[in-house]
C-alpha cells in the first residue's frame, strides 16, 4: 500500500492535520475501548459475591473476554484494507458500546459469560489503531507513532483499574446497593464509547489525502479486489512464516498484559488482603506505565533501525522479550507488598516496550496486506491471553504459580522473534526510505510538542 504525504513528525499538540487527528482519535478510541473491555475486572470481587462465581468460572469469563477478540481481530484487519479505518472504527465503537452497557443485565454465570464474550469484540480496536497510524506516518517515526497510540490506548487498562472502583464507590455513597452499583458503573464506559464513535466519524479520514474511496476513485489506491482483495491479502499474510512468528511474540507480551489486567486487582485483593480500592489502585499502576513505556519501545525500535536497519528492530524486540520474562518470574516470587509493586513496575516496563517493538516491525512485513498482517499479529496477543488464562482458572494452581510458569513460557519462546528476517533488497529499500523521511524532517526531533 503506497500512501502519499505521510507525516515525518509527531506534533503532539496539533489537531490541524489529518495525520494528527487520526493519531489522537485512534489512541483515545482504543483507550476507551480498553476502559469498556476491562471495566468489570476491578469489580470482580463484588461480582464474584453477587453471582456466586467460583475461581474456575471467573477464569472462564476471563477466557471469554479475550477469546472472541482473536476472531474479530482477524476480520477487522481485512475490513480496514477494504473499507478504511474510519468506517471500521466507527462501526466497532457504536456496536461495541451496547454489550458494555448491557452487562449489568446479567443475573447468572451464563449470562455474565455471554456478556464478557460480546464485550471482547471491542478489543479488535487495537488493530484499527495501528493500521490508522501506520498509513499516516513515515518510516522514520512510524514505530514511535504506533507505539505511542497503542500505549496511550493500553493506558485504559490502568485508568479503568483506578476509576471503576471510584465510580462504584460514588454510587454506593448515593445509596445504591453493591448489587446494583457494579451494574450501573458499567454504563459509564458504554456511553463514552458510543459518543467516541460519533466523533471518529466526523473528525477523521482514512489517509492523508482523503478517504480510501476517494483515493481509489483518483487511482491513487488499488481497488480492493484481485491481488488487493480481502482473501488475497489475508492469504498473502498467512503464508508468511514471519507473520506467525510475530503472532507468537505478541502473545508473549500483549497476551501477558491482558492477563495481568484481568487478574491483578483480585490478586492483590486476595494475596495481600487489601481493600478493593487499594488493590485497584496498585493494579492500575501496571497499566499506567503505558503512558510512556510502549512509546519508549517504539522510539528504541526507530533508533535501532537508524543504526541497524530492520535487523536492528528485530534485535531490540528480542532483548525486550528476554527482560520481560526475567522480570515476570521475579514478580511471581514476591511476598512483600512493596517489593511486589516495585518488580511489577519493572515487569510492566518491559512488557509494554516489547509491544511497541513488535509493531515497530509489523509495518515492514507486507505493505500490500498491511491490515491482514496487523490483524493476525494482533490476534496473537489474544491467543496468548486465552492460553495464559488456563493457568489461572485451575483450582490446583495459585496465581503466583501461574505467573511463574507464564514467565518461563516467555523466556522459552522469546527466540521466535529470530525467525523474522528480511532480504538484502528489502533492507536496502527501507534504509533508503528511512533516510529520505529523515531528510525531509524539519526541526529538532521526531516527537514534537508543537
VENTAFEN-V334418 format. One line per field, one symbol per residue. phi: phi as a letter, one per 40 degrees, with the letter a starting at -180 (. if undefined). A space follows every 10 residues. Layout:
# VENTAFEN-V334418
phi = ???
This chain:
# VENTAFEN-V334418
phi = .bccfccbab bdcbbcbccc ccdccccccc dccccccbdc dcbccccdcc bfcccccccc cccccbcccd cccccccccc cccgcccccd cccccccccc ccccccbadc cccccccccd ccccddccdc cccccbbcdc bccccccccc cccddccccc cccccccccc ccccgccccc ccccdccdcc ccdccccccc ccbbbcadch ccccccccgc bcccagdbcd cccccccccc ccccccdcdc ccbccccdcc dcbdcccccc cbfbcccccc cccccdcccc cbccdccccc ccccccbbgc cccccccccc cccccccccc ccccbbdccc ccccccdcdc dccccccccc cdcbcaccbd cccccccccd cccdcccccc cbbcccbccc cccccccccc ccbdcdcccc bbccccdccc cccccccccc cbgcacbbcc
